[in-house]
């Protein structure tokens, strides 16, 4: 498999995974809203029947709510990770087409005291560093 086809297929796979995770995000939101309504309903309807039962159901639903928040945070972190992976693969496709300007140019590494460091194009815009550097943050 040639690299262009690999990166293209990888982007398609990651976009499918991203759409699944985004659907999961909306489901988590709806279920969290439902648990809040459940807590309110438990206190409203069960308070007159049995206070201990009302508090028990409320605490159980709040525990579920907290667990849903943690799962949603994990899902959001995964969404951000997938978005970064998509950007990395798109950068590689751009680099294969001859566009290297989206990568870091390393201008911060250029020695200030060197008289002609800017002339040898090791660091800076359209430099050797920018050509070879495909690292991301």
PAZAPA-4460 file (N, C-alpha, C; in steps of 0.05 Angstrom, whole numbers, plus 32768, in hexadecimal, padded with zeros to 4 digits):
% residues 137
    n_x    n_y    n_z   ca_x   ca_y   ca_z    c_x    c_y    c_z   seq   type   mol
   8011   7FE9   8000   8000   8000   8000   8012   8019   8000     1      X     A
   800D   802B   7FEE   801D   8043   7FEC   8015   8056   8003     2      X     A
   8027   8068   800A   8022   807A   8021   8009   808C   801D     3      X     A
   8005   8096   8005   7FEE   80A7   8000   7FD4   8098   8006     4      X     A
   7FD2   8080   7FFC   7FBA   8070   8001   7FB7   8069   801F     5      X     A
   7FCD   8064   802C   7FCD   805E   8049   7FC1   8075   8059     6      X     A
   7FCC   808D   8054   7FC3   80A5   8063   7FA6   80AB   805C     7      X     A
   7F9E   80A8   8044   7F82   80AD   803C   7F6F   8099   804A     8      X     A
   7F76   8080   804A   7F66   806C   8057   7F65   8071   8075     9      X     A
   7F7C   8079   8080   7F7D   807E   809D   7F6B   8096   80A4    10      X     A
   7F6A   80AA   8094   7F59   80C2   8099   7F3C   80B9   8098    11      X     A
   7F34   80A8   8085   7F19   809F   8083   7F11   808F   809C    12      X     A
   7F23   807D   80A5   7F1E   806E   80BD   7F1B   8080   80D6    13      X     A
   7F2D   8093   80D8   7F2C   80A5   80EF   7F13   80B7   80EF    14      X     A
   7F0A   80BF   80D7   7EF1   80CF   80D6   7ED9   80BF   80DE    15      X     A
   7ED8   80A5   80D7   7EC2   8094   80E0   7EC3   8091   80FE    16      X     A
   7EDA   808C   8109   7EDD   808A   8126   7ED6   80A4   8134    17      X     A
   7EDD   80BB   8128   7ED6   80D5   8133   7EB8   80D9   8133    18      X     A
   7EAA   80D1   811E   7E8D   80D5   811D   7E80   80C3   8132    19      X     A
   7E8A   80AA   8136   7E7F   8099   814B   7E83   80A5   8167    20      X     A
   7E9A   80B0   816C   7EA0   80BD   8186   7E8E   80D6   818A    21      X     A
   7E89   80E5   8175   7E79   80FC   8178   7E5B   80F5   817D    22      X     A
   7E52   80DF   8170   7E37   80D5   8177   7E36   80CC   8194    23      X     A
   7E4B   80BF   819D   7E4C   80B6   81B9   7E4B   80CE   81CC    24      X     A
   7E58   80E3   81C4   7E58   80FC   81D4   7E3C   8107   81D8    25      X     A
   7E2C   8107   81C2   7E11   8111   81C4   7DFF   80FE   81D5    26      X     A
   7E05   80E4   81D2   7DF6   80D1   81E3   7DFC   80D4   8200    27      X     A
   7E16   80D8   8206   7E1D   80DE   8222   7E0E   80F6   822D    28      X     A
   7E0C   810B   821D   7DFE   8123   8225   7DE1   811E   822B    29      X     A
   7DD4   810E   821A   7DB8   8109   821E   7DB3   80F7   8237    30      X     A
   7DC5   80E3   823B   7DC2   80D2   8252   7DC8   80E1   826C    31      X     A
   7DDB   80F3   826B   7DE0   8103   8283   7DC8   8114   828A    32      X     A
   7DBC   8120   8275   7DA4   8130   827A   7D8E   811F   8285    33      X     A
   7D8B   8106   827B   7D77   80F4   8286   7D7C   80EC   82A3    34      X     A
   7D95   80E9   82AB   7D9B   80E3   82C7   7D95   80FA   82D9    35      X     A
   7D9A   8113   82CF   7D92   812A   82E0   7D74   812B   82E3    36      X     A
   7D65   8126   82CD   7D48   8125   82CF   7D3F   810E   82E2    37      X     A
   7D4E   80F8   82E1   7D47   80E2   82F3   7D4B   80E9   8310    38      X     A
   7D61   80F7   8316   7D66   8100   8331   7D4F   8112   833B    39      X     A
   7D48   8125   832A   7D32   8137   8331   7D18   8128   8335    40      X     A
   7D12   8116   8323   7CF9   8106   8324   7CFA   80F4   833D    41      X     A
   7D11   80E9   8344   7D13   80D7   835B   7D0D   80E7   8375    42      X     A
   7D18   80FE   8377   7D12   810E   838F   7CF5   8118   838F    43      X     A
   7CEB   811F   8378   7CCF   8129   8377   7CBB   8114   837D    44      X     A
   7CBD   80FC   8370   7CA9   80E8   8373   7CAD   80D5   838B    45      X     A
   7CC6   80D0   8392   7CCC   80BD   83A8   7CCE   80CA   83C3    46      X     A
   7CD0   80E4   83C4   7CD4   80F1   83DE   7CBD   80EC   83F1    47      X     A
   7CA5   80ED   83E6   7C8E   80E9   83F8   7C8A   80CC   83FF    48      X     A
   7C93   80BA   83EE   7C90   809D   83F3   7CA4   8093   8408    49      X     A
   7CBE   8098   8402   7CD3   808F   8414   7CEB   80A0   8410    50      X     A
   7CF4   80AE   8425   7D0A   80C1   8422   7D25   80B2   841D    51      X     A
   7D28   809B   842A   7D41   808C   8426   7D43   8081   840A    52      X     A
   7D2D   8077   8400   7D2C   806D   83E4   7D32   8084   83D1    53      X     A
   7D27   809B   83D6   7D2B   80B3   83C5   7D48   80BB   83C4    54      X     A
   7D54   80BB   83DC   7D71   80C3   83DE   7D82   80AD   83D1    55      X     A
   7D7B   8094   83D5   7D8B   807E   83C9   7D8A   807E   83AB    56      X     A
   7D73   8082   83A0   7D70   8084   8382   7D7F   809D   8378    57      X     A
   7D7C   80B3   8386   7D8A   80CB   837E   7DA8   80C8   837E    58      X     A
   7DB3   80BC   8393   7DD0   80B7   8395   7DD9   80A4   837F    59      X     A
   7DCA   808F   837A   7DD1   807D   8364   7DD1   808B   8349    60      X     A
   7DBD   809B   8344   7DBD   80AA   832B   7DD3   80BE   8329    61      X     A
   7DDA   80CB   833F   7DF1   80DE   833F   7E0B   80CF   833A    62      X     A
   7E0E   80B7   8344   7E26   80A7   833F   7E28   80A0   8321    63      X     A
   7E11   8099   8316   7E10   8094   82F9   7E17   80AD   82E9    64      X     A
   7E0D   80C4   82F2   7E13   80DD   82E5   7E31   80E3   82E6    65      X     A
   7E3D   80DF   82FD   7E5A   80E4   82FF   7E6A   80D2   82ED    66      X     A
   7E62   80B8   82EC   7E70   80A5   82DA   7E6C   80AD   82BD    67      X     A
   7E55   80B7   82B6   7E50   80C1   829B   7E62   80D9   8294    68      X     A
   7E66   80EA   82A8   7E78   8101   82A3   7E94   80F7   829D    69      X     A
   7E9E   80E4   82AD   7EB9   80D9   82A8   7EBB   80CC   828D    70      X     A
   7EA7   80BD   8285   7EA7   80B0   826B   7EA6   80C5   8255    71      X     A
   7E97   80DA   8259   7E96   80EF   8245   7EB0   80FE   8243    72      X     A
   7EBE   8102   8259   7ED9   810F   8258   7EED   80FD   8249    73      X     A
   7EEC   80E3   824D   7EFD   80D0   823F   7EF6   80D1   8221    74      X     A
   7EDD   80D3   821A   7ED4   80D4   81FF   7EDD   80EE   81F1    75      X     A
   7EDC   8104   8200   7EE5   811E   81F5   7F03   811D   81F0    76      X     A
   7F12   8111   8202   7F2F   810F   81FE   7F35   80FE   81E5    77      X     A
   7F25   80E9   81E1   7F29   80D8   81C9   7F22   80E7   81B0    78      X     A
   7F0D   80F8   81B1   7F06   8108   819A   7F1C   811B   8192    79      X     A
   7F28   8128   81A6   7F3F   813A   81A1   7F56   812A   8195    80      X     A
   7F5B   8112   81A0   7F71   8102   8196   7F6D   80FA   8179    81      X     A
   7F55   80F2   8173   7F4F   80EA   8157   7F51   8102   8144    82      X     A
   7F48   8119   814D   7F4B   8131   813C   7F68   8138   8137    83      X     A
   7F7A   8134   814C   7F96   8138   8147   7FA2   8124   8134    84      X     A
   7F99   810B   8136   7FA2   80F6   8123   7F9A   80FC   8107    85      X     A
   7F82   8106   8103   7F78   810E   80E8   7F8A   8124   80DD    86      X     A
   7F90   8138   80EE   7FA1   814F   80E6   7FBC   8145   80DE    87      X     A
   7FC8   8132   80ED   7FE2   8128   80E7   7FE2   811A   80CD    88      X     A
   7FCE   8109   80C8   7FCC   80FB   80AE   7FC8   810E   8097    89      X     A
   7FB8   8123   809B   7FB5   8136   8085   7FCE   8146   8080    90      X     A
   7FDE   814C   8095   7FF8   8159   8092   800B   8147   8082    91      X     A
   800A   812E   8087   801B   811B   8078   8013   811A   805A    92      X     A
   7FF9   811B   8055   7FF1   811B   8039   7FFA   8135   802B    93      X     A
   7FF8   814C   803A   8001   8165   802F   801F   8165   802A    94      X     A
   802E   8158   803D   804B   8156   8039   8052   8145   8021    95      X     A
   8043   8130   801D   8048   811F   8005   8043   812E   7FEC    96      X     A
   8031   8142   7FED   802B   8152   7FD5   803F   8169   7FD2    97      X     A
   8053   816B   7FE4   8067   817F   7FE2   8063   8197   7FF4    98      X     A
   804F   8197   8005   804A   81AE   8017   8055   81A8   8033    99      X     A
   806B   81B5   803A   8077   81B1   8054   8074   81C8   8067   100      X     A
   8066   81DC   805F   8065   81F5   806F   8053   81F3   8087   101      X     A
   8044   81DE   808B   8033   81DB   80A2   8042   81D1   80BA   102      X     A
   805B   81C7   80B6   806B   81BC   80CB   807B   81D2   80D9   103      X     A
   8083   81CD   80F1   8093   81E0   8101   80AD   81E5   80F2   104      X     A
   80B5   81FF   80F1   80CD   8206   80E2   80E7   8207   80F2   105      X     A
   80E5   8205   810C   80FD   8204   811D   810B   821E   8120   106      X     A
   80FE   8235   811A   810B   824F   811B   8116   8255   8137   107      X     A
   810B   8249   814C   8115   824D   8167   8130   8241   816C   108      X     A
   8138   822E   815B   8152   8221   815D   8169   8230   814F   109      X     A
   8162   8244   813F   8176   8252   812F   8188   8262   8142   110      X     A
   81A3   825D   8140   81B5   826C   8151   81B6   828A   814A   111      X     A
   81B3   829A   815E   81B3   82B7   815A   81CE   82C3   8154   112      X     A
   81E3   82B6   8160   81FE   82C1   815D   820C   82B9   8143   113      X     A
   8200   82A7   8135   820C   829D   811C   8207   82B2   8106   114      X     A
   821B   82BA   80F7   8219   82D0   80E4   8207   82C9   80CC   115      X     A
   8209   82B1   80C2   81F9   82AA   80AA   81E8   8292   80AE   116      X     A
   81DE   828D   80C6   81CD   8276   80CC   81B3   8277   80BC   117      X     A
   81A8   828F   80B7   818F   8291   80A8   8193   828B   808B   118      X     A
   81AC   828E   8081   81B1   8289   8065   81B3   826C   805D   119      X     A
   81B9   825A   8070   81BE   823E   8069   81A4   822D   806B   120      X     A
   818E   8239   8072   8173   822D   8072   8171   8212   8081   121      X     A
   817F   8211   8098   817B   81FA   80A9   8162   81FD   80BA   122      X     A
   815E   8215   80C5   8146   821B   80D4   8138   8232   80C7   123      X     A
   811E   8233   80CC   810D   8249   80C2   80FA   823F   80AC   124      X     A
   80EC   8252   80A0   80D8   824C   808C   80E6   8240   8073   125      X     A
   80DA   822A   8069   80E4   821B   8052   8101   8212   8056   126      X     A
   8106   8207   806E   8121   81FE   8075   8123   81DF   8075   127      X     A
   813A   81D6   8079   813F   81B9   807B   8130   81AE   8093   128      X     A
   8131   81BC   80A9   8122   81B4   80C1   8105   81B0   80BB   129      X     A
   80F9   81C3   80AE   80DC   81C2   80A7   80D6   81AB   8094   130      X     A
   80E9   81A5   8083   80E5   818F   8070   80E5   8174   807E   131      X     A
   80F8   8170   8091   80FA   8156   809E   80E8   8153   80B7   132      X     A
   80E0   8169   80C3   80D1   8168   80DC   80B4   8163   80D6   133      X     A
   80AA   814C   80DF   808E   8146   80DD   8082   8141   80F9   134      X     A
   808F   814A   810D   8086   8146   8128   806F   8159   812E   135      X     A
   805E   8150   8142   8048   8160   814A   8048   8162   8168   136      X     A
   8038   8175   8172   8036   8178   818F   801F   8169   8199   137      X     A
***
